[in-house]
Amino acid sequence: MCPTRPVYRQRDVVSDQTRLQGKHMKRFLTAALVAFAVILLSALLSAQQGTEKISPTKTVAKEVSESATEPAQRPLVLSGSVPMDGVQGRFDHFASGKGRVFISALGNNTVEVINLFGGIVEHTITGVTNPQGVAFSPEANKLFVASAQGKLYVYDGDSFNLITTLNFEGGADNLRYDAATKRVYVGCGDDEKNGAIAAVDAMTNQRLDEEYKIGGEPESFQLEKSGPNIYVNIPDLRQVAVINRQTKRITRWPLTGLRLNFPMTLDEADHRLFVGTREPARLAVFDTTSGHMIVALPSAEDTDDLYYDAEHKRVYVPGGEGVIYVFQMNDPDHYRLLAKIPTALGGRTAGYFGRLGKGMHRFFLAVPAAGGQSAEMRIYTIQE
Amino acid sequence: MFKMTGKKSGAACLAVLFLSSATVGAQEQAPSNDEFAPLVLVRIIPMPDVQGRFDHMAVDNKTGRLYAAVYGNDSVQVLETQRGKRVHIINEGLTKPQMVAYLPDSNRIVVSNEGDGSCKIFDADTYKLLDTVKFADDADQLRYDPITKRVYVGYGDGAIGMFDATTDKRIAGDFELGAHPESFQLEEKGSRIFVNLASISQIAVIDRKTRKIEKWKLEEAGTNFPMALDEEHHRLFVAARRPARLLVLDTDTGKVIASLPGAADTDDMAYDPTRKRIYVPSGEGFIFVYQQIDADRYERIAKIPSAIGARTSAYYGQVGKHNSLYLAVPGRSNRGAELWIYETRD
């Protein structure tokens, strides 16, 4: 209705003008006509300006309403949320086990324990300074929490009572659990001397001799299940380090043209390693058999987590800019951006754990408190 | 003069656009109503202290009282829908409650529990716990058959068991299904029970007389949780999640005769035999409304914005003066839990 109205008016003006002009030309051939034309021109111009002003707003409104009803591609659909009232500050990493999701509330010095089926914060672990990585061992029934202040906290998997703490020089960050050896690997240290991947026995809570000095602060790392390798992001060195746990050898892959490689995920079946970089914002895909970077696709800004969905052969990249990039693997060498899902500012850490109970296939995103709205864990349902 | 008109219409347009964009932006805060929509939101009953996920609900058609199971906080919320008020919260003996059934003959309610596999029976007026009927594990969906006065209970991995609502005693002869039963429907004119087996994307068809069990495999879409039955036209409706489709099956042949784009995160659906419509709420924040043109033809006529996470609903036909769809809306970070009542419209 709105856009057509000014257009009709404009046409009326033109036809009126022609008729009136005829009369005036007969009666006053001089100044009167010129004056009228000037008035008319200005009227026309202003009417045109009016339509121009409206049209961009109109387009935006149309896009919004369309995307709200029938978006083209929706690999992730926001379908629920668990409020985390009173949790302040930035969130860090996720873990899952026994129908629960564990989220490090780094800025709040707590770990939030969320009951997935209940959709509720079941427990809050306090007394952890700047928690970062979390890992759950079903075999040991323990939760491990890494603190930026150089401690690894070990909790009972049901009561969440603290069992013990271990010290790590230069901070403890990412954690990965290896179910085969019942070991927790700890990304620790903050410089070229103490930067390492260390190991802790999940059953005995003892730090093992197994340790790999990698020459810089480790960020995200991934354990191979069908092979001996650990892949580690080292942003300081602009490298991915590949640790062979059998030979203890470390090989290094350079990140050509890319910096600040924080998150990482692994697709073992297709021999692909996905690395998220922040400068520039790219999703870099490595062939793990050759160490070559196959492609680097424009991706979400400010990334800290990324996940591979083996069932749909997709990569999910949440970005703090308020978006999740979803990439589709056509084949191991070819990828396309499937969708950009708008989220919320600061929603940069997430959890994805494949299929959970009752066939639930979800993606979880931590959204920090902002502007009077409390923090929440958003639940996205994964679509075909 | 022309200038004035141009400005006026421009201003009017901008105002309308501003309003409409404000409505879109505020979608998650408050629902927008379209008076021509098949469902119109007429009432909101707040439950600000309720945290966690809602599960299934039951309504007493006579009093308009609604009983909502809240899985997330081990409670049943009792609401007077006619007065728009919450009147009671039941907690006693509940552990992960999943569904409520109302038994009109005895004015009692049954609550199924995932936690200990029990069915708790309460007086519907005094809310006193009267009895407990135990099932092995994960008591979930409930249906009451007023003819035989039996309560059917989907439980474990999986079977449909029964208990006698007059004695509260288990009746032998569980129907073993080999997977956890999700929504199921009892035939009133026939002897069959249709059961969604979501984990294996099948529908089990139990004959209560012959005890024979047939299984229909869903080919094009599965993970089928909710279900509704139109006995008159011999049609069964299933909302599949993978991919999101509304499937219409012929109950005589088991064949899928219609398949339409569906809702992403479904847990309840209902068939309205008066208006020949199917209501499917989805956690993605919409209620999908389909029109049954005839037994074989269906059309999606509306997708009504609701609220994120609002995936369970109840439709009980005429309740007093109203013909309503009840929608459970879980709390979010900026707004407490609520029950939304939609009036059905032509």
Contacts between the chains, C-beta under 8 A, distances in Angstrom:
chain1	res1	chain2	res2	distance
A	1	B	16	8.0
A	2	B	9	7.8
A	2	B	12	7.5
A	2	B	13	3.8
A	2	B	16	6.0
A	2	B	17	6.9
A	3	B	13	7.6
A	5	B	9	5.1
A	5	B	13	7.4
A	6	B	6	6.3
A	6	B	9	5.7
A	6	B	10	6.9
A	6	B	13	7.9
A	9	B	2	7.4
A	9	B	5	6.1
A	9	B	6	6.7
A	9	B	9	7.1
A	13	B	2	5.8
A	42	B	3	7.6
A	43	B	1	7.9
A	43	B	2	3.9
A	43	B	3	5.6
A	43	B	6	7.7
A	44	B	2	7.9
A	46	B	2	7.6
A	46	B	3	5.0
A	46	B	6	5.6
A	46	B	7	7.7
A	47	B	2	6.4
A	47	B	3	7.8
A	47	B	6	4.4
A	50	B	6	4.4
A	50	B	7	6.9
A	50	B	9	7.3
A	50	B	10	4.2
A	53	B	10	6.4
A	53	B	14	7.9
A	54	B	10	6.0
A	54	B	13	5.2
A	54	B	14	6.8
A	54	B	17	7.6
A	57	B	14	6.7
A	57	B	17	5.1
A	58	B	13	7.8
A	58	B	17	6.5
A	60	B	21	7.4
A	61	B	17	5.2
A	61	B	20	5.9
A	61	B	21	5.2
A	61	B	24	7.7
A	64	B	21	6.3
A	64	B	24	5.0
A	65	B	20	7.5
A	65	B	24	6.1
A	68	B	24	5.7
A	68	B	27	6.8
A	68	B	305	7.4
A	69	B	303	6.1
A	74	B	264	7.4
A	77	B	264	4.3
A	77	B	265	6.6
A	77	B	284	4.5
A	78	B	284	6.5
A	78	B	285	7.3
A	78	B	308	5.7
A	79	B	264	6.3
A	79	B	265	3.8
A	79	B	282	7.2
A	79	B	283	3.4
A	79	B	284	4.8
A	79	B	285	7.7
A	79	B	308	6.8
A	79	B	309	6.6
A	79	B	311	7.2
A	80	B	53	7.7
A	80	B	265	7.4
A	80	B	283	5.3
A	80	B	308	6.3
A	80	B	309	4.0
A	80	B	311	7.7
A	80	B	330	7.2
A	81	B	308	6.0
A	81	B	309	6.2
A	81	B	332	5.3
A	81	B	333	6.9
A	83	B	51	7.5
A	83	B	331	6.2
A	83	B	332	6.0
A	83	B	333	4.2
A	84	B	333	7.6
A	85	B	333	7.3
A	115	B	52	7.8
A	115	B	72	7.4
A	117	B	53	6.9
A	117	B	71	6.6
A	117	B	96	7.4
A	117	B	114	8.0
A	118	B	52	4.8
A	118	B	53	5.8
A	118	B	71	5.8
A	118	B	72	3.9
A	118	B	73	7.5
A	118	B	96	7.2
A	119	B	52	4.8
A	119	B	53	3.5
A	119	B	71	7.7
A	119	B	72	4.8
A	119	B	309	7.6
A	119	B	330	6.5
A	120	B	51	5.3
A	120	B	52	3.7
A	120	B	53	7.4
A	120	B	72	4.3
A	120	B	73	6.6
A	121	B	51	8.0
A	358	B	180	7.4
A	358	B	198	7.1
A	358	B	199	7.0
A	359	B	198	6.2
A	359	B	199	5.7
A	359	B	223	5.1
A	359	B	241	7.7
A	359	B	242	7.7
A	361	B	242	7.8
A	369	B	333	7.8
A	372	B	334	7.8
A	373	B	333	5.3
A	373	B	334	5.0
A	374	B	333	4.2
A	374	B	334	7.4
A	375	B	333	6.8
A	376	B	332	6.9
A	376	B	333	4.4
A	379	B	283	8.0
A	379	B	309	7.7
A	381	B	241	7.8
A	381	B	264	5.2
A	381	B	265	4.5
A	381	B	283	6.8
A	381	B	284	7.0
A	383	B	243	6.9
A	383	B	244	6.6
A	383	B	264	5.9
A	384	B	242	6.0
A	384	B	243	3.8
A	384	B	244	7.7
